[in-house]
Amino acid sequence: MRKRVLLVEDDASIALVITAALEAEGFNVDRCDSIAGRDQFLASHAYNLLLTDVMLTDGDGIETIGRVRDADPGLPIIILSAQNTLDTAVRASDTGAFEYFPKPFDLEELIRTVTQAIGKAEAEAFDVPQDVPQGLPLVGRSPAMQAVYRMITRVLRNDLTVLILGESGTGKELVAEAIHELGNRRAGPFIAVNTAAIPSELIESELFGHEKGAFTGAVARSIGKFEQAGGGTLFLDEIGDMPMQAQTRLLRALQSGQVRRVGGRDEITLDCRIVAATNRDLLPMIAAGTFREDLYYRIAVVPIELPPLRERADDIEALSRHFLAQAAAEGLPRRHLTEAGAEILARQPWRGNVRELRNFIYRLALLARDEIIDATSIEPLLAQSEGVSVTRPADLAMFDPADLGAAVDYWIDKHQPAHGEYYGAALAAFERPLFLNVLSKTGGNQLRAAQMLGINRNTLRKRLSDLGIFPDDYLTKD
């Protein structure tokens, strides 16, 4: 018997193409373009699958999926949508939909999925959470981000360990937060640990805790991050920088499901989901013997790779407008981005990815003279952000880093920021040139640069990452 599909789609051309493709594969297809039409068809016929758009002529197709489920709990559903946001992907997943396809989609993949869904119609639907939070943190509708959203929805209803991969500044922690906030453990804590920022001699104490007297300075019992994350999610950021000894203990903890505090005797049973992230390529590190292969396969049960911003340039305008609104909500002047301004931003390389774009937009919100942001507002600040050349007399790099006061006075005199903005604006303008200047003087030696600045090397590395500064790109090393 030919399988019967109900297609609910208000775009006539898309409906025609899908119908023709399904009928060519031997399906019987009924079509309508509204929620009311869908309900009439479902009331009068039995279907093997429902294929529905989200925004229909008489409302939101997802909002009314509940009554379809009530009438036929076993009916597999595939959702199509041009509203390509993480919110839509999560809402589609929460209906128990077999699959979600953002438009435009691969027609052959859609037809294969229809066949698979009908063949697995007896599979249990996802549990539908009742308290999914609003204000999801990820922005972007590019195909690359759609793939990320679809991977996120696949891990929300389980506790599988996730490894998030991507360059610095791509938003790995935001993905980890989304997995936590939308998943089964959202009622518990989200504990984030930057393993690269913890001194190697303290990392085991930070992760697993320690007992009083375990080592010099351990004046009281300390609860480790694994215990703090009980009932929730533990996010291990920059796991590729974890020392080998700590990798061994982490592997043992993941294998056994238990940890022991430093200096302690009792085993503590773990109750947290592990999400890890790194901006490093772990496979060459495994080959070089600097990262444990068995740990890699423990943490990379579900890998999610975040695209660099240069591979999702279509999202730059939406991200920029989002950050301008965010900056205004945090007390910075309200700005409006023109189409011409958005085009300039979309052409930039953004080596620091979304983090660099966000920092730039915040500086733009602070420093722009006019409410309307166009090319005349953006280009001078871009030129300043692209690096420092001592041949340009207007650059702050003309000042020795030891004479910060003179540099700040120069900047204030030149830009005349409004009262109350002096120190924040001067810092935003001066911090990047300062780091580049010091790194240039040390020949790219970050340890010496940190010593010159009087800060910890890990702090320097983090600030360089936040600012999108790559010494290999800008500096000459010894």
N, C-alpha and C positions, 0 to 999 in steps of 0.2 A: 504494500500500500504506500502511495506517495505521501511523504511527510508534508504537513501543512504549517505554513509560517504566516504570522500576521505582521505586516510592516506598517509602522506608524511614522510617517515622514511628511512634513509640510513643504519640502522643496521638491517640486515635481520632477526636475531633471535627475536629482539624486535617487528619488523613488523609482524612476523608470530604469535607471542603470542597475540598481540593486535587484529589482524584480526580474529583469532580463537575465541577470547572472544566476539568480537562484532557480529560475525556471529551466535554464539550460542544464542545471545540475539535477533536475528531476523533482524539484519542490513545487508544491502548489502554494501560490502567494495571494493573500488578500491584502488590499491596501486601503489606508485612510490617512487623514492629515490632522486628526484632533483627538483629544482625550475622550470626548463624547462618542466619536466614531469607534474608537478602540473598545470602549465599554460595550457598545452594541454588538460588535463582532464577537467579543469574548463571551457575551451572554448567549449567543445563538450558535456558536461553533466550538469545537474542541481543536486546540492548536498544539503543535509540538514545540513551538518556540515563538516568543514575542521579540521582535526587533524594533526598537523605538528610539526616536529622537527625544531630546530634552525639551527644547523650546518649541511648543506647538501652537496652533492658531488659537487655542482656548486655554492655554496655561502651561505650567511646568510639568512635563511628563514624569519626572522623578518623584515629585511630591505625591502623586496619586498611585505609585506602584504598590503601596501598602494594600490597597483594596484588591489589586490583582492577585497579590500573594494570598490574601485571605480567601479569595475564591478558588485559587488553584495553586497551592503551595509548591507543587512539583514542577510548575511551568518554568523552563529555563528562559532567562531574559538576557538580551544583549542590548546595551545602550550606546547610542551614537550621540555626539555633541560637538557643536562648534564653540561652546563655552569652555575652552580648553584650559581650565585651571585645576590646581590640586583640589580645591573645594569640590568641583564637579566630579573628579575622579573618586574622591572619598565618598561622596554622596552616592555615586553609582555602586561602589563596592558595598556600602552599607545597606543597599536594597537587596543584597544577595545576588546581584547580577552575575552571570557567568563570565562576562567580559565587558569592558568599556573601550570604545573606539573613538578617539578624537578625530575630528575632520580636519583636513582630508585624510582618508585612510586607504590602505592597500586593499583593493577589492578582492583579490585572490585570498588574502589572509582572512578577510571577513567571511568569505564563503567556507573556507576550511574550518573557521571557528564555529560557524552555524552547524556544520556537520558534527563537530566534536561535542558541542553543547547538547544537541539532540541525542547523541549516542551516550551521553553521561547524565541524562535527565534525572536519573535516580540519585545522583550525588546530593549530599546534604548542602543546603544553602548556608551562607555565613550567618552567624548571629548578628543581629542588628543592634548596635549600641544606641542608647537613648540620650546620651549626654555628650555627643561630639562637640568639642569647643569651637567657637567661631574665631575669626581673625587668623586664618592659617598663615604661616610665616613665609611661604615660598611664592615668588612672583615669576610669571613667565608662561607663555603659551606656545613656545617653539616646539618643533617635533622632538628635539633633544630633551627638553624638560618633560614632555608628555611621557617619554620612556621612563623617566625618573618617577613621575607620579604613579605610573602603572606598577612599577616595582615596589613603591611604598605601600600601595594598597594590598599587595600580595603578602606582606609581612605583618599586617596590623593585627591579625587574629591568631597569632602564634608567638612563641618565644624564641624562634630561631635566631642565632647570632648573626649579626649583620656587619659587614665591612664596607665602609663608605670610602671610595677612592676619588681623588681629584686634586687638582692643583690648589695651592694656597689661595684662599679667598673665594672659593667657589660656593661656599655655604654648607660645608659638611655638617657643622654643628646644627644648623637649621633643619637639615634633613633628620638628624638624630632626634631633635626636639619634636619634629612632626610625627615620627614613628612612635615616640613616647606618648605625646598628647592625644593621638588618635587611636592608640592601640589598647590592648587589654589591661595594661599596667598604668594607665593615665592617673589613677587615683593615688599612686605611690609617688615617691620623690624621683626627680631627674638629677643625677649627680654627674657632673662633667669634670674630667681630670685631664689636664694637659701633661702627658707623661714626659714631654720634652722639657718642660719647665721645672721638673722636680730633680734635684741633685741625685745622682745615681745611688749615693749612700743612704738616701732617705726614701727612695721610691717604694721599697717593700713596706716600710712603716706607714707611708701614706695610703697604700692600697689595702693592706691587711691589718693595720693597726699595731699597737705595741702595748706591752704590759709595763707597769711602773718598775723602773730599775733595769729595763731590758738593755739599755745602753746609757752612756753618759748623757745627761740632759733629759732623760725620760723620767720626769718627776711625778707623772701620773699616767694612768691608763689612757690610751687614745683609741678611739673607734675608727677603723679604717674605712675607706670609701666603699668597699664591697658591702660592709655592714650598713653603712649609711644609706645605701641604695636599696635596702631590703624592701621588697614589695613593689619596686619601681625599676628604673633603668640606670645602668652605669655606662657612661660614655667615656671611652678611652681614646682621647684624641692624640694624634701624632704617635701612634703605637710603633711606627717604624723606627723611632728614635729611642725605644726602650732598651736599656742595657741587657745583655745576654742573660745575666744571672736572674734579673727580674722576669725576663721572658720565660725562664724555666719554672719559676714559682707560679707565674700566671697560668702557664700550661697545666701545671699540676692542679691548680685550683679549678680550672675549667673541666679537667678530666674527672676529678673526684666530686666536684660540686661542694667542696669544703675549703675553708681557709683556717690558718692558725696565726694568731697575732705573734709578732716578733717577741720572743721571750716567753711565750705562752705555751701551754700544754694541751688545752682543749681545742677540739675541732669545731668550727662554726659552720653550719650548713648555709649555703648560699640561697638566696631567694631574690634574684634580680636578673633582668635581661641585660645581655652584653651587646653594646653597639660600639664598634671601633672605627677609627678613621685614620687615614694617612695621606700625605701628599707625595709619598715616595713610592717608587716601583719596587715592590717587595721581592719579586721573582729574581732579579739580579742580586739582591741582597742575600737571598737564600743560597744562590750559587756561590757567592763570595764568603758564605759562612757567618754573616752578620745578622741574619734573622732565621729563627728556627722554622724549618719546613713544617714540622708537626703542629706548631702553633698557628702557622698560616692557615692550614686546613681546618683548624678548630674555629678560627675567627671569621673565615671567608665562606661560611655556609651559604649566605646570601650576599653576594657582592652587588653594590649599587655604585655605578660610576657617574660622577657629576661632570658635565661638560664644562670646559673653560668658556668664558664669556665670549671669546672670539668665535666660538662655534654656535653661539645663540644670539647673534647680533640683533635679530628681530626682537629680542626681549629688552634691549637697552632702553628704548623709549619708555616702556612700561615701568621698568625698574627706576629710571630717573624720576618719573612723575611720582612714583611711590615714595622715593627717598625725600623728594621735596615736601610732600605732604607730611611725612614722618618728621622732618626737620621743623616744619611749622608747628606741629603738635608738641614739639619739645621746646618751643619758645623762640626759635629763629624766625626771621622775617618770612612772610608768605611770598612765594615766587611762583611764576607760571612759565612753563617751558613752551617755546614756539616750535613749530614743525621744523623750521630751519635749524634751530638749536638742537633738536633731537637728532637731526641728520648728522650734524658735526660729531655729536657724542657717539653715534653708531659707527662712525668711521675710525674711532680710536682703538689702539690695540689692547688697552686695559690689561697689562701684564699681571697686575694684582687682582684681576677678575672682579667679582661683585664687590668685594671689600674695598678695592681701590675706587671703583665707581661711586660707592656710597660715600667714602671720605671726600671725594672730589665734589659731589653734589652738596654735601654739607658745607664745604668751603664756599661753594658757589652761592648757597643760600645766605651765608654770612657776609660775603664780600661784594656781591653784585650791587651796583648802584641803583638799578631799576627793578621794579616788580616783575617786568617781563624779561625773561631770559632768552636772549638770542645770540647770534654769532659774536656780536660786539662784547657781550658779557663773558662768553665762554673762551674765546680764542686767547686772550691775554693770560687767563689762569691756566689754560692748557700749556701754553709756552713755559710758564713758570714751573709746572709740574713735570715736564718732560726731562728735566735734568738741569744741572748747573754748569755754566761755562764761565770761567773767570775772565773771558774776553768781553763779556757784556757788562758794562759799568753799572747797570741798574740792578744786577743780581746781588742778592745778599751774600753770595760767596766771596765778594770782595773783602768781607770782614773776617778776621781771624776768629775761630770759634771761641777763643779765650775772651774775646771782647763782645760778649752777648749783649751787654747794655747798649753799646753803640749801634749794633745791628737792629735791635728792637726800636731804638729811637729813630733810626733811619727809616724803618718800615712805617712807623706811625706817622712820621712827618710826610712821607710820600703818599700814603693811602688815606690818611685822615679818617679813620673809622669813627663811628658814633661813640658817644660817651658810654662807658660800660662794656665796650667790645674790645678794648685795647689788648689785654693780655691774651684772651682766647684767639683773637684774629692774628695777633703777632705770632703766637705759637703755631697756628695752622699754617702760616706762611713761611715760618722759619725752620720748623722741625725737619722737613725733608731736605732742604739745602744744607742744614747743619750736619745731618748724617752723611750725606754725600761728600761734603767737604772733609769731614774727619776720616771717612773711609779712603778718600783720595790721598790724604796725608799719610795714612798707614799702609798704603799699597794694597788695600783690600784685606788686610789682616784684621779679622773681626775681634779677636782677643785684645789686640793692642788698641783698637778703636774703642772697645768697651772700657778699657782702663783709662784712656784719655777722657772719656765722657763721665767716668766715675760711676758706671752702672754695671750690673751683672751681664755676662755675655748672653745668657738666655733672654734677658730683658731686651737686649739689643736685637737679637735674632727675631723676637716677636714683633718689635716695632718695625724692623725692616720689612717683615712679612706683611704687617698691617698697611704699610705705606706703599707696598708693591715695588720695593727696591730690590733689585737683583744684582749683586756685586759683579757677577760674571758679565753682565750686560754693560755695565757702566765703568768698571774699574780695571786698572792694570795691576795684576798680581805679580809678586816676586817670583 
